[in-house]
Amino acid sequence: MSTTAYGRLLRRTAGRREDGERCELCEAPVHGEHAHVVDARSAEVMCACRACALLFTPESDGNFLQVPDRRQRLTGLRPADLGVPVSLAFFVTRPDGSATAHYPSPLGATRWELDGPAWQAIAGRAGPLRTMRPMVEALLVNGVRGATECWVVPIDDCYRMVALVRREWSGLSGGDQVWAKIEQYFAQLDDTRSRPG
């Protein structure tokens, strides 16, 4: 996601427009929980009304990709296995099979390119990673305070977490508030997964 795209999503997450949220494709009002699409050209996450979201699928060849709602906790994979120097990160693949890693910080999301063979080795160990949809799903890892969670989640979930870290961070180490909010965030992923669909 570009810096501009991240900034737009952060503003939408941090404070709603006075006239309410609107579909970024047709300008129709959207209320509460709503769909998102990714602009494949810019990797920008955009709000979408139900009608617009239904025009696209995660596998579309067009410019917009619908963000799916799969949330799956992985077993047999630990954050330490991924070789990242931070305890909270997410990994996104591109259509060409390459992958980038991102980690939240008080300034937003920091990104780095992953070594291709290293990512393929990781993906080979977990079936859900082999079916992860480029640009619209991510591997989200949590090693904060001894946690050992790995999830496949929609990309918009990751940017909600980035916004949470940016909004709640205080001081040099983040402060107790941000880490408590991160724990709540992952507990809600479990709650969402357990809801009947």
C-alpha positions as CSV (number, residue, x, y, z in Angstrom):
1,M,0.0,0.0,0.0
2,S,1.3,3.4,-0.9
3,T,1.9,6.1,1.8
4,T,-1.0,8.1,0.3
5,A,-3.3,5.0,0.4
6,Y,-2.3,4.2,4.0
7,G,-2.9,7.8,5.0
8,R,-6.4,7.7,3.5
9,L,-7.3,4.5,5.3
10,L,-5.8,5.8,8.6
11,R,-8.0,9.0,8.3
12,R,-11.1,6.9,7.6
13,T,-10.3,4.6,10.6
14,A,-9.4,7.4,13.0
15,G,-12.3,9.8,12.3
16,R,-15.4,9.5,10.1
17,R,-16.4,12.2,7.7
18,E,-19.3,14.4,9.0
19,D,-21.6,13.2,6.2
20,G,-20.7,9.6,6.9
21,E,-18.6,7.0,5.1
22,R,-19.1,6.7,1.3
23,C,-18.2,4.1,-1.4
24,E,-15.1,5.3,-3.1
25,L,-16.3,3.8,-6.4
26,C,-19.8,5.3,-6.7
27,E,-20.1,7.7,-3.7
28,A,-23.1,5.8,-2.3
29,P,-23.3,6.0,1.5
30,V,-21.9,2.9,3.4
31,H,-22.8,2.2,7.0
32,G,-21.0,0.4,9.7
33,E,-19.1,-2.7,8.6
34,H,-18.8,-2.6,4.9
35,A,-16.8,-4.2,2.0
36,H,-13.4,-3.1,0.7
37,V,-11.7,-3.5,-2.7
38,V,-8.1,-3.1,-3.6
39,D,-7.0,-1.1,-6.6
40,A,-4.6,-3.5,-8.2
41,R,-2.6,-0.7,-9.9
42,S,-1.8,1.2,-6.6
43,A,-2.5,-1.5,-3.9
44,E,-4.8,1.1,-2.4
45,V,-7.6,-0.3,-0.1
46,M,-10.9,1.5,-0.8
47,C,-14.3,1.4,0.9
48,A,-17.1,-0.1,-1.3
49,C,-20.8,-0.4,-1.0
50,R,-22.3,-3.9,-1.4
51,A,-23.4,-3.4,-5.0
52,C,-19.9,-2.2,-6.1
53,A,-18.1,-4.9,-4.1
54,L,-20.2,-7.6,-5.8
55,L,-18.9,-6.5,-9.2
56,F,-15.4,-7.8,-8.4
57,T,-13.9,-11.0,-7.0
58,P,-10.6,-11.6,-5.3
59,E,-9.5,-13.4,-8.4
60,S,-10.5,-10.7,-10.9
61,D,-8.2,-9.8,-13.7
62,G,-9.4,-6.2,-13.7
63,N,-8.2,-3.2,-11.8
64,F,-10.2,-3.8,-8.6
65,L,-10.1,-6.9,-6.4
66,Q,-12.7,-7.6,-3.7
67,V,-11.2,-8.1,-0.2
68,P,-12.4,-11.5,1.1
69,D,-13.4,-12.2,4.7
70,R,-11.4,-15.3,5.5
71,R,-9.8,-15.3,8.9
72,Q,-7.9,-18.5,9.6
73,R,-5.6,-19.2,12.5
74,L,-2.6,-21.3,11.5
75,T,-1.1,-24.1,13.5
76,G,2.4,-25.4,13.2
77,L,3.8,-22.0,12.3
78,R,5.3,-19.7,14.8
79,P,6.3,-16.0,14.4
80,A,9.9,-16.9,15.2
81,D,9.9,-19.2,12.1
82,L,9.5,-16.2,9.8
83,G,12.8,-14.6,10.7
84,V,11.4,-11.1,11.2
85,P,13.2,-8.8,13.6
86,V,9.9,-7.6,15.1
87,S,7.1,-9.3,17.1
88,L,4.2,-7.9,15.1
89,A,4.1,-8.0,11.3
90,F,2.1,-9.0,8.2
91,F,3.1,-10.4,4.9
92,V,1.5,-9.7,1.5
93,T,2.1,-11.5,-1.8
94,R,1.9,-10.1,-5.3
95,P,0.5,-11.8,-8.4
96,D,4.1,-12.7,-9.5
97,G,4.6,-14.7,-6.3
98,S,6.9,-12.2,-4.5
99,A,6.1,-11.0,-1.0
100,T,6.6,-8.0,1.2
101,A,6.7,-7.8,4.9
102,H,5.2,-4.9,6.8
103,Y,5.3,-4.0,10.5
104,P,3.3,-1.3,12.3
105,S,5.0,1.6,14.0
106,P,4.0,5.0,15.5
107,L,4.7,6.5,12.1
108,G,2.6,3.9,10.1
109,A,3.6,0.7,8.3
110,T,7.2,0.0,7.4
111,R,7.8,-2.3,4.5
112,W,10.6,-4.5,3.3
113,E,11.1,-7.0,0.5
114,L,11.3,-10.7,1.4
115,D,13.7,-13.1,-0.1
116,G,11.7,-15.1,-2.7
117,P,13.0,-18.6,-1.8
118,A,12.7,-17.9,1.9
119,W,9.0,-17.0,1.4
120,Q,8.4,-20.0,-0.7
121,A,9.9,-22.2,2.0
122,I,7.6,-20.7,4.6
123,A,4.5,-21.0,2.3
124,G,5.3,-24.6,1.6
125,R,4.9,-25.4,5.3
126,A,1.3,-24.2,5.6
127,G,-1.5,-25.0,3.2
128,P,-3.4,-21.8,3.8
129,L,-0.4,-19.7,2.7
130,R,-0.3,-21.5,-0.6
131,T,-3.9,-20.4,-1.2
132,M,-3.5,-16.9,0.2
133,R,-4.8,-14.4,-2.4
134,P,-2.3,-11.8,-3.7
135,M,-2.8,-8.2,-2.5
136,V,-6.1,-8.9,-0.7
137,E,-5.1,-11.4,2.0
138,A,-2.1,-11.4,4.4
139,L,-0.3,-13.6,6.8
140,L,-0.5,-11.7,10.2
141,V,1.9,-12.7,12.9
142,N,1.8,-11.8,16.6
143,G,4.7,-12.5,18.9
144,V,3.9,-9.7,21.3
145,R,4.4,-10.5,25.0
146,G,5.0,-14.2,24.3
147,A,2.1,-14.7,22.0
148,T,2.6,-17.2,19.1
149,E,-0.2,-16.4,16.7
150,C,-0.2,-16.7,12.9
151,W,-3.3,-15.8,10.9
152,V,-4.4,-15.5,7.3
153,V,-6.6,-12.4,7.3
154,P,-8.1,-9.8,4.9
155,I,-5.7,-7.0,4.1
156,D,-8.0,-4.4,5.6
157,D,-7.7,-6.1,9.0
158,C,-3.9,-5.5,8.8
159,Y,-4.4,-1.8,8.2
160,R,-6.9,-1.5,11.0
161,M,-4.1,-2.9,13.2
162,V,-1.6,-0.3,11.8
163,A,-4.1,2.5,12.6
164,L,-4.6,1.1,16.1
165,V,-0.8,1.1,16.8
166,R,-0.4,4.6,15.4
167,R,-3.3,6.0,17.4
168,E,-2.5,4.3,20.7
169,W,1.3,4.4,20.8
170,S,2.9,6.6,23.5
171,G,6.5,7.1,24.6
172,L,9.4,5.1,23.4
173,S,8.0,1.6,24.1
174,G,4.4,2.2,23.1
175,G,3.0,2.3,26.6
176,D,0.7,-0.3,28.3
177,Q,-2.4,0.9,26.4
178,V,-1.2,0.0,22.9
179,W,-0.2,-3.6,24.0
180,A,-3.5,-4.1,25.7
181,K,-5.3,-2.9,22.6
182,I,-3.3,-5.3,20.4
183,E,-4.3,-8.2,22.7
184,Q,-7.9,-7.2,22.3
185,Y,-7.5,-7.0,18.5
186,F,-6.3,-10.6,18.3
187,A,-9.0,-11.8,20.7
188,Q,-11.6,-10.2,18.4
189,L,-10.1,-12.1,15.5
190,D,-10.9,-15.3,17.4
191,D,-14.4,-14.0,18.1
192,T,-15.0,-13.2,14.4
193,R,-13.7,-16.6,13.3
194,S,-16.1,-18.4,15.7
195,R,-19.2,-16.6,14.5
196,P,-21.5,-18.6,12.4
197,G,-21.3,-17.5,8.7
